[in-house]
Amino acid sequence: MKIFWRIIGVGLLLWAAWDIYFGYTFLYDVIYKEVEPTLYWVTVAAWIILGLSCFYTKDE
């Protein structure tokens, strides 16, 4: 099960990288960096934190 969470973590980090490169992200709607920069960066930070947290799960 640990490999599953690592795959999810890599996916979330790739998603965050995509968002940073293109300047928009998805939450409940498309959020553009130029229009709502605070909400954009909070959302991207959440994807990064969630992605990193997937690498620190406990073994069962």
N, C-alpha and C positions, 0 to 999 in steps of 0.2 A: 504493500500500500504506500510505502514511502516514495517509490518511483512515481506514483500517480501525482503526488503533491509537488514533486520536483518538476514534472511536466507542466502542471498548472502554473507553478511559479515562473517558469521560463516563458510560458504564454503571456502571463500578465506583464512581465518585464519587456517582452517584445511589443506588447500593446502600448505600454508607456513610451517606449522608444519611437514607435510609429507616431504617436500623438505629438511628441516633442518635435519630430522631424517635420510633420505636416502642419502643425499649429492648430489643430482642433481635436476634440475628443467627444466621446459619447457618454452621457449619463442618463438623463431622461429625455434629452434632446441634444442636438449638436451644439457644442460649446466652442466658440472660436476664441483664440488667445487675444486677438485684437479687440474683440467686443467685450468680453468678460474675463479679464486676466486673473483676477483673484479666484473665481470659481474654477477656471481652467487649471491653475496650478494646484489648487487643493485637490481636484479630481485626479490629476496626474500623480501627485504625491501619494494619494490613496492607492492607486494602482501599483506604484513602486513599493509601498509598505506592505501591501497584501502579497505582492510577488516575492519579496524577500522573506516574509513570514512563512512561506511555504517550504523554505529550506531548513526551518528550525522546528520541525514537528518531532514529537517523541516516537520512538519505536514501541510497538506493542508486543 
